[in-house]
Amino acid sequence: MAFRVHCPNCNTPTVILYSNEITRDIDGIFAKDLYCQCRNPDCLATSVVRVSHSHYVQPPRRHVLDMAKQLLKQEQQQTLPLGEPL
């Protein structure tokens, strides 16, 4: 599925002329301003659309595996060796 931006004036698809990453220096946050121009010759409006990442529906596989390894490591550290009194 492609990401498409439509003109807020006439709802015609736009062309993204350029983008500006507005959260470049903020770790873990992603947002961009997309500078778009309408393709309708009767409109040709230029607008800015802000796009940001909200949350994962399914996190990247690598992150899930890292979390599972960390949980197993914590569980092993909390388990007492056999034969030791409480």
mmCIF file of the C-alpha atoms, coordinates in Angstrom:
data_MODEL
# 
_entry.id   MODEL 
# 
loop_
_atom_site.group_PDB 
_atom_site.id 
_atom_site.type_symbol 
_atom_site.label_atom_id 
_atom_site.label_alt_id 
_atom_site.label_comp_id 
_atom_site.label_asym_id 
_atom_site.label_entity_id 
_atom_site.label_seq_id 
_atom_site.pdbx_PDB_ins_code 
_atom_site.Cartn_x 
_atom_site.Cartn_y 
_atom_site.Cartn_z 
_atom_site.occupancy 
_atom_site.B_iso_or_equiv 
_atom_site.pdbx_formal_charge 
_atom_site.auth_seq_id 
_atom_site.auth_comp_id 
_atom_site.auth_asym_id 
_atom_site.auth_atom_id 
_atom_site.pdbx_PDB_model_num 
ATOM 1  C CA . MET A 1 1  ? 0.000  0.000   0.000   1.00 0.00 ? 1  MET A CA 1 
ATOM 2  C CA . ALA A 1 2  ? 1.381  3.385   -0.985  1.00 0.00 ? 2  ALA A CA 1 
ATOM 3  C CA . PHE A 1 3  ? 1.137  6.533   1.066   1.00 0.00 ? 3  PHE A CA 1 
ATOM 4  C CA . ARG A 1 4  ? -0.803 9.163   -0.878  1.00 0.00 ? 4  ARG A CA 1 
ATOM 5  C CA . VAL A 1 5  ? -1.422 12.781  -0.011  1.00 0.00 ? 5  VAL A CA 1 
ATOM 6  C CA . HIS A 1 6  ? -4.489 14.509  -1.436  1.00 0.00 ? 6  HIS A CA 1 
ATOM 7  C CA . CYS A 1 7  ? -5.056 18.236  -1.809  1.00 0.00 ? 7  CYS A CA 1 
ATOM 8  C CA . PRO A 1 8  ? -7.089 19.619  1.113   1.00 0.00 ? 8  PRO A CA 1 
ATOM 9  C CA . ASN A 1 9  ? -8.807 21.988  -1.344  1.00 0.00 ? 9  ASN A CA 1 
ATOM 10 C CA . CYS A 1 10 ? -9.929 19.741  -4.230  1.00 0.00 ? 10 CYS A CA 1 
ATOM 11 C CA . ASN A 1 11 ? -8.982 16.207  -3.046  1.00 0.00 ? 11 ASN A CA 1 
ATOM 12 C CA . THR A 1 12 ? -6.754 15.608  -6.101  1.00 0.00 ? 12 THR A CA 1 
ATOM 13 C CA . PRO A 1 13 ? -3.543 13.597  -5.537  1.00 0.00 ? 13 PRO A CA 1 
ATOM 14 C CA . THR A 1 14 ? -0.504 15.768  -4.869  1.00 0.00 ? 14 THR A CA 1 
ATOM 15 C CA . VAL A 1 15 ? 3.187  15.555  -5.676  1.00 0.00 ? 15 VAL A CA 1 
ATOM 16 C CA . ILE A 1 16 ? 5.580  15.658  -2.712  1.00 0.00 ? 16 ILE A CA 1 
ATOM 17 C CA . LEU A 1 17 ? 8.118  18.308  -3.696  1.00 0.00 ? 17 LEU A CA 1 
ATOM 18 C CA . TYR A 1 18 ? 10.420 17.814  -0.708  1.00 0.00 ? 18 TYR A CA 1 
ATOM 19 C CA . SER A 1 19 ? 10.356 16.871  2.949   1.00 0.00 ? 19 SER A CA 1 
ATOM 20 C CA . ASN A 1 20 ? 11.856 18.186  6.153   1.00 0.00 ? 20 ASN A CA 1 
ATOM 21 C CA . GLU A 1 21 ? 12.539 15.872  9.099   1.00 0.00 ? 21 GLU A CA 1 
ATOM 22 C CA . ILE A 1 22 ? 11.460 17.910  12.120  1.00 0.00 ? 22 ILE A CA 1 
ATOM 23 C CA . THR A 1 23 ? 12.526 15.464  14.851  1.00 0.00 ? 23 THR A CA 1 
ATOM 24 C CA . ARG A 1 24 ? 16.049 14.753  13.651  1.00 0.00 ? 24 ARG A CA 1 
ATOM 25 C CA . ASP A 1 25 ? 17.633 15.357  17.071  1.00 0.00 ? 25 ASP A CA 1 
ATOM 26 C CA . ILE A 1 26 ? 14.968 13.645  19.192  1.00 0.00 ? 26 ILE A CA 1 
ATOM 27 C CA . ASP A 1 27 ? 15.695 9.967   19.770  1.00 0.00 ? 27 ASP A CA 1 
ATOM 28 C CA . GLY A 1 28 ? 12.795 7.549   19.283  1.00 0.00 ? 28 GLY A CA 1 
ATOM 29 C CA . ILE A 1 29 ? 10.450 10.084  17.658  1.00 0.00 ? 29 ILE A CA 1 
ATOM 30 C CA . PHE A 1 30 ? 9.823  10.394  13.926  1.00 0.00 ? 30 PHE A CA 1 
ATOM 31 C CA . ALA A 1 31 ? 7.976  13.262  12.230  1.00 0.00 ? 31 ALA A CA 1 
ATOM 32 C CA . LYS A 1 32 ? 8.324  14.971  8.854   1.00 0.00 ? 32 LYS A CA 1 
ATOM 33 C CA . ASP A 1 33 ? 6.782  17.916  7.076   1.00 0.00 ? 33 ASP A CA 1 
ATOM 34 C CA . LEU A 1 34 ? 5.897  17.014  3.478   1.00 0.00 ? 34 LEU A CA 1 
ATOM 35 C CA . TYR A 1 35 ? 5.676  19.954  1.070   1.00 0.00 ? 35 TYR A CA 1 
ATOM 36 C CA . CYS A 1 36 ? 3.053  18.970  -1.504  1.00 0.00 ? 36 CYS A CA 1 
ATOM 37 C CA . GLN A 1 37 ? 1.672  20.523  -4.684  1.00 0.00 ? 37 GLN A CA 1 
ATOM 38 C CA . CYS A 1 38 ? -1.728 19.660  -6.146  1.00 0.00 ? 38 CYS A CA 1 
ATOM 39 C CA . ARG A 1 39 ? -1.682 18.018  -9.593  1.00 0.00 ? 39 ARG A CA 1 
ATOM 40 C CA . ASN A 1 40 ? -4.973 19.606  -10.630 1.00 0.00 ? 40 ASN A CA 1 
ATOM 41 C CA . PRO A 1 41 ? -4.084 22.395  -13.123 1.00 0.00 ? 41 PRO A CA 1 
ATOM 42 C CA . ASP A 1 42 ? -7.107 24.405  -11.973 1.00 0.00 ? 42 ASP A CA 1 
ATOM 43 C CA . CYS A 1 43 ? -5.922 24.327  -8.337  1.00 0.00 ? 43 CYS A CA 1 
ATOM 44 C CA . LEU A 1 44 ? -2.110 23.917  -8.011  1.00 0.00 ? 44 LEU A CA 1 
ATOM 45 C CA . ALA A 1 45 ? -2.325 24.644  -4.275  1.00 0.00 ? 45 ALA A CA 1 
ATOM 46 C CA . THR A 1 46 ? 0.843  24.018  -2.281  1.00 0.00 ? 46 THR A CA 1 
ATOM 47 C CA . SER A 1 47 ? 0.453  22.697  1.266   1.00 0.00 ? 47 SER A CA 1 
ATOM 48 C CA . VAL A 1 48 ? 2.416  21.167  4.111   1.00 0.00 ? 48 VAL A CA 1 
ATOM 49 C CA . VAL A 1 49 ? 1.380  17.818  5.571   1.00 0.00 ? 49 VAL A CA 1 
ATOM 50 C CA . ARG A 1 50 ? 2.926  16.674  8.862   1.00 0.00 ? 50 ARG A CA 1 
ATOM 51 C CA . VAL A 1 51 ? 3.496  12.929  9.141   1.00 0.00 ? 51 VAL A CA 1 
ATOM 52 C CA . SER A 1 52 ? 4.504  11.182  12.356  1.00 0.00 ? 52 SER A CA 1 
ATOM 53 C CA . HIS A 1 53 ? 4.891  7.687   13.739  1.00 0.00 ? 53 HIS A CA 1 
ATOM 54 C CA . SER A 1 54 ? 2.382  6.948   16.484  1.00 0.00 ? 54 SER A CA 1 
ATOM 55 C CA . HIS A 1 55 ? 2.952  3.346   17.583  1.00 0.00 ? 55 HIS A CA 1 
ATOM 56 C CA . TYR A 1 56 ? 3.564  -0.175  16.349  1.00 0.00 ? 56 TYR A CA 1 
ATOM 57 C CA . VAL A 1 57 ? 0.747  -2.624  15.751  1.00 0.00 ? 57 VAL A CA 1 
ATOM 58 C CA . GLN A 1 58 ? 3.409  -5.326  15.678  1.00 0.00 ? 58 GLN A CA 1 
ATOM 59 C CA . PRO A 1 59 ? 6.914  -4.327  16.798  1.00 0.00 ? 59 PRO A CA 1 
ATOM 60 C CA . PRO A 1 60 ? 9.921  -5.296  14.679  1.00 0.00 ? 60 PRO A CA 1 
ATOM 61 C CA . ARG A 1 61 ? 10.853 -8.960  15.159  1.00 0.00 ? 61 ARG A CA 1 
ATOM 62 C CA . ARG A 1 62 ? 14.325 -8.101  16.432  1.00 0.00 ? 62 ARG A CA 1 
ATOM 63 C CA . HIS A 1 63 ? 12.861 -5.971  19.262  1.00 0.00 ? 63 HIS A CA 1 
ATOM 64 C CA . VAL A 1 64 ? 10.548 -8.806  20.332  1.00 0.00 ? 64 VAL A CA 1 
ATOM 65 C CA . LEU A 1 65 ? 13.439 -11.299 20.419  1.00 0.00 ? 65 LEU A CA 1 
ATOM 66 C CA . ASP A 1 66 ? 15.603 -8.876  22.428  1.00 0.00 ? 66 ASP A CA 1 
ATOM 67 C CA . MET A 1 67 ? 12.768 -8.355  24.952  1.00 0.00 ? 67 MET A CA 1 
ATOM 68 C CA . ALA A 1 68 ? 12.263 -12.125 25.289  1.00 0.00 ? 68 ALA A CA 1 
ATOM 69 C CA . LYS A 1 69 ? 15.991 -12.686 25.905  1.00 0.00 ? 69 LYS A CA 1 
ATOM 70 C CA . GLN A 1 70 ? 16.022 -9.936  28.540  1.00 0.00 ? 70 GLN A CA 1 
ATOM 71 C CA . LEU A 1 71 ? 13.011 -11.441 30.340  1.00 0.00 ? 71 LEU A CA 1 
ATOM 72 C CA . LEU A 1 72 ? 14.613 -14.898 30.372  1.00 0.00 ? 72 LEU A CA 1 
ATOM 73 C CA . LYS A 1 73 ? 17.843 -13.451 31.735  1.00 0.00 ? 73 LYS A CA 1 
ATOM 74 C CA . GLN A 1 74 ? 15.952 -11.639 34.539  1.00 0.00 ? 74 GLN A CA 1 
ATOM 75 C CA . GLU A 1 75 ? 14.022 -14.820 35.395  1.00 0.00 ? 75 GLU A CA 1 
ATOM 76 C CA . GLN A 1 76 ? 17.243 -16.859 35.605  1.00 0.00 ? 76 GLN A CA 1 
ATOM 77 C CA . GLN A 1 77 ? 18.793 -14.286 37.951  1.00 0.00 ? 77 GLN A CA 1 
ATOM 78 C CA . GLN A 1 78 ? 15.770 -14.420 40.268  1.00 0.00 ? 78 GLN A CA 1 
ATOM 79 C CA . THR A 1 79 ? 15.668 -18.228 40.487  1.00 0.00 ? 79 THR A CA 1 
ATOM 80 C CA . LEU A 1 80 ? 17.486 -19.680 43.488  1.00 0.00 ? 80 LEU A CA 1 
ATOM 81 C CA . PRO A 1 81 ? 19.839 -22.629 42.906  1.00 0.00 ? 81 PRO A CA 1 
ATOM 82 C CA . LEU A 1 82 ? 18.487 -26.027 44.095  1.00 0.00 ? 82 LEU A CA 1 
ATOM 83 C CA . GLY A 1 83 ? 19.404 -26.976 47.651  1.00 0.00 ? 83 GLY A CA 1 
ATOM 84 C CA . GLU A 1 84 ? 19.747 -23.429 48.952  1.00 0.00 ? 84 GLU A CA 1 
ATOM 85 C CA . PRO A 1 85 ? 17.529 -22.479 51.937  1.00 0.00 ? 85 PRO A CA 1 
ATOM 86 C CA . LEU A 1 86 ? 15.089 -19.574 51.459  1.00 0.00 ? 86 LEU A CA 1 
# 
